[in-house]
């Protein structure tokens, strides 16, 4: 099979398949860590291993007789698996437009390949059975490299399919037990990483949830029952709202910080906070508490200082954005509403946030510390954050700034070591600071190379108990893995948490 056209189409198929795998399956959809995608991962794994056999056979050999019939059967099996995969994807997740387009192009290109290859294989099938070496130069090298890649990803997808049962989140109802019964809670940002879990927890406890969203179709994926509003003006003045949880806003980590993006980050939060204030002003029954999502970036870039809610700040964009958003809540004081500004750390979970971005490189052995690795990472497990939000709503004594971080912050190098250990992979490849500073500017300096050692003084003093106070236990619960127990490596952190 020496046709340049055939091999060109195969090369195109390999390129589009690699893009689909790396960009869609790994980077954007993160299928390997989604417990709902067990069947899709299984189909991907089997199909990838099937591709490996086809690439090696067609790239390096001429399969005659019965072996040609087997190759034809494998080509047919690939078609059947792909059709099953299409059905599974439509049933289990919403595909982005780029993935649908890519799948269409893959199907068309594969059809063209079959039209050219099948007649050749039928000719080979009439020969005496045997496997004859037949190299095709650089085309064979490409086929061999592609075979190796699909073996790696195929084996990983099969393993990921098997582990999905360990990734299933625990029942959400237990996360909101601190709340009194039958509360009506307005949630903004309800379709986000934290908001989705919060709504799930509130609904499971039979609370009435009002979801403010710009995309009502996306909100339909939330667990019912809940009320959707796309504009706060849709809420009638006689609506009873007991609490507001404000999570919405432009993501601070969603891209490089151009001046336009900085303005959008701040304005998206402040504008909605003011709109909620106008809503509260016309309500007959006003909420008793307003919980606002801020961030530990309020403290600015710090070294090894242990920071509580009573600490000061350092000037930088992270501080400016958080301080501006917190200041916008001051207008609610006129309504005698308790305001809580949750200064949230890095939220850990497989469905979003920093951890989700790190899983693929660490799983393939390319993980390691960022820069010097000495910068502090103040983190919190997503379920603990949801529990803390419910606890804050139910605890009148908590007001003002409240640090939403676990009591065991770690330096970046320890975070990398613990994540590598949880995945049973080395974490030895550092990400140099210089290119990050050059490419990312202030974004890299503040979010990747800088940090804060933030402690949840108010939450602990008020009696809140973290389920995951230490990183190792949190990663074990989130990733469904088991690692050996060891004593805390930072006893000085525990000493700093002594509460008088």
C-alpha positions, -999 to 999 in steps of 0.1 A, spaced: 0 0 0 22 28 -13 -4 54 -23 7 89 -12 -29 99 -10 -38 71 14 -9 80 37 -17 117 35 -53 110 46 -40 87 74 -16 115 86 -45 139 86 -66 114 106 -37 111 131 -34 149 134 -71 155 140 -73 125 164 -44 139 184 -60 174 185 -93 158 197 -76 138 224 -52 165 237 -74 196 234 -109 182 240 -105 150 260 -76 162 282 -74 200 283 -110 212 281 -133 183 290 -109 164 313 -127 131 306 -103 109 325 -114 125 358 -151 127 352 -170 98 370 -199 101 345 -177 92 316 -169 55 324 -184 41 293 -169 68 270 -135 62 285 -139 24 280 -148 30 243 -119 53 238 -94 29 254 -105 -1 233 -105 20 201 -71 34 208 -56 0 213 -73 -11 181 -57 19 163 -23 7 175 -27 -26 158 -39 -10 126 -11 16 125 16 -10 131 1 -34 106 -5 -9 78 26 11 84 52 -17 85 36 -48 69 15 -63 42 -12 -85 57 -22 -113 33 -49 -139 33 -67 -143 66 -47 -115 81 -62 -91 56 -96 -103 66 -87 -95 102 -76 -60 93 -109 -55 75 -127 -67 106 -107 -43 128 -116 -14 105 -153 -23 108 -150 -27 145 -135 9 147 -166 21 128 -190 4 152 -171 17 183 -171 52 169 -209 51 164 -213 38 199 -191 66 211 -212 92 194 -243 79 211 -226 77 245 -213 113 242 -247 127 233 -262 109 263 -236 117 289 -223 152 282 -227 183 261 -201 185 234 -185 218 225 -190 230 189 -153 225 181 -155 189 192 -186 182 171 -169 198 140 -138 178 146 -157 145 149 -175 153 116 -142 158 98 -128 127 113 -158 107 101 -155 121 66 -118 115 64 -121 80 77 -147 73 51 -123 84 24 -96 62 39 -119 32 38 -128 38 1 -91 37 -8 -79 9 16 -107 -17 14 -102 -26 -23 -64 -31 -15 -72 -53 15 -97 -74 -6 -69 -81 -31 -45 -91 -3 -72 -114 12 -70 -136 -19 -33 -143 -13 -17 -169 8 -19 -160 45 12 -143 58 27 -111 72 53 -95 48 75 -66 59 67 -36 37 81 -3 50 70 31 36 98 54 47 87 83 69 51 72 66 60 41 86 78 62 112 47 83 116 26 52 119 49 38 146 49 70 166 11 72 164 8 35 175 30 43 206 9 73 215 -25 56 212 -12 27 233 -3 51 261 -36 69 259 -56 38 254 -41 21 285 -47 53 305 -83 55 294 -90 19 303 -74 25 337 -94 58 341 -126 40 332 -119 15 360 -112 42 386 -144 63 379 -162 44 407 -138 59 432 -144 94 419 -181 95 425 -188 124 449 -204 116 482 -240 125 488 -243 163 489 -271 166 515 -247 162 544 -229 194 533 -257 217 542 -269 203 575 -259 234 594 -287 254 579 -322 256 594 -349 239 574 -367 254 545 -345 284 537 -349 303 504 -314 311 490 -305 332 460 -273 318 444 -253 336 417 -226 317 398 -247 286 404 -234 268 373 -197 272 382 -174 248 399 -184 257 435 -220 268 427 -230 235 412 -221 216 443 -237 242 466 -270 240 447 -268 202 448 -263 204 486 -291 229 492 -316 211 470 -308 178 488 -318 194 521 -351 207 506 -342 243 506 -357 266 479 -329 278 456 -332 307 432 -305 305 405 -294 336 388 -277 327 355 -271 342 320 -274 307 304 -307 290 314 -298 260 293 -266 254 313 -285 258 345 -308 229 335 -280 205 342 -283 214 379 -303 190 402 -339 201 405 -360 216 419 -349 252 417 -361 285 402 -342 301 373 -340 338 368 -319 355 341 -324 390 355 -329 401 391 -359 422 379 -377 389 375 -378 384 412 -411 398 426 -409 423 456 -429 399 478 -404 370 473 -390 357 505 -352 354 504 -334 343 535 -298 345 522 -278 355 492 -246 336 481 -228 357 455 -203 335 436 -206 350 401 -179 370 383 -153 369 357 -126 343 366 -94 359 377 -75 329 364 -92 326 331 -65 344 310 -37 369 309 -43 402 326 -46 428 299 -59 462 311 -93 454 295 -94 420 313 -86 436 346 -115 461 342 -138 432 332 -128 412 363 -136 440 387 -167 454 369 -183 419 366 -183 415 403 -191 451 414 -219 456 390 -237 424 401 -232 433 438 -248 466 432 -277 450 413 -283 426 442 -283 457 465 -311 472 443 -330 439 445 -327 438 483 -339 474 486 -373 465 470 -379 432 488 -405 431 514 -387 403 532 -350 410 530 -323 384 535 -305 383 568 -271 375 554 -251 382 522 -222 358 515 -197 373 490 -170 353 473 -137 372 477 -102 355 476 -70 352 496 -55 374 470 -68 403 492 -36 399 513 -13 405 483 20 387 477 35 375 510 64 354 522 61 331 552 38 352 573 8 334 588 -22 355 579 -55 356 597 -85 378 590 -69 405 610 -38 408 588 -30 437 565 -26 437 528 0 444 501 -7 463 469 -11 442 437 -39 435 412 -52 405 432 -56 428 462 -72 456 442 -98 433 426 -107 416 460 -107 449 479 -129 466 454 -154 438 454 -155 437 492 -160 474 494 -190 472 471 -208 452 498 -206 481 522 -238 496 507 -257 466 521 -251 479 556 -280 504 551 -303 474 551 -290 459 584 -278 428 566 -249 407 579 -222 406 552 -196 379 550 -167 383 526 -153 347 522 -116 350 513 -114 317 494 -82 299 487 -74 274 459 -105 252 457 -96 216 451 -117 192 430 -115 172 398 -142 192 381 -125 225 380 -99 249 395 -61 245 396 -61 208 406 -81 198 375 -55 216 353 -26 198 369 -40 163 368 -30 154 332 6 166 333 11 150 367 -6 118 357 18 115 328 48 121 349 55 157 339 46 174 372 68 193 395 71 226 415 65 259 399 94 283 401 112 280 434 84 260 449 86 281 481 54 301 475 26 292 499 -7 276 486 -37 282 508 -63 256 496 -96 242 506 -115 211 494 -146 220 475 -170 201 498 -154 218 528 -161 252 511 -197 243 505 -200 232 542 -184 265 553 -208 285 532 -238 268 548 -222 272 582 -215 309 577 -252 315 567 -263 297 599 -238 314 623 -248 350 631 -215 356 649 -195 354 617 -194 386 598 -169 406 578 -138 388 564 -138 351 569 -109 330 555 -121 300 535 -90 279 536 -80 247 552 -59 249 583 -30 231 566 -15 254 539 15 241 521 43 254 500 41 247 463 69 221 463 50 201 490 18 204 470 36 190 439 51 161 460 17 152 475 -1 153 442 26 131 426 23 107 456 -14 106 453 -12 97 416 18 74 422 39 94 399 72 113 403 69 151 406 105 161 397 101 184 366 101 220 378 84 247 358 110 275 355 100 310 367 117 331 340 95 320 310 64 322 332 72 358 341 80 366 305 48 350 291 24 357 319 35 390 334 15 399 366 -8 369 361 21 345 365 38 366 392 7 367 414 -12 335 408 16 310 399 48 323 415 34 342 445 12 331 473 0 336 509 0 314 540 -36 320 551 -52 305 582 -90 301 589 -89 318 623 -125 329 625 -140 296 612 -120 275 636 -127 298 666 -164 297 659 -164 259 660 -163 249 623 -146 215 618 -129 208 585 -133 173 571 -101 177 552 -77 199 572 -45 183 556 -36 181 520 -28 144 518 -62 134 532 -80 159 509 -62 145 478 -69 110 488 -107 118 492 -108 138 459 -88 114 437 -100 81 453 -64 70 460 -47 56 491 -13 68 503 6 60 534 0 81 565 27 104 577 30 131 605 25 167 595 56 182 581 49 217 593 43 217 631 48 254 631 15 258 612 -3 239 639 13 262 665 1 293 646 -34 279 649 -34 279 687 -66 299 695 -67 318 727 
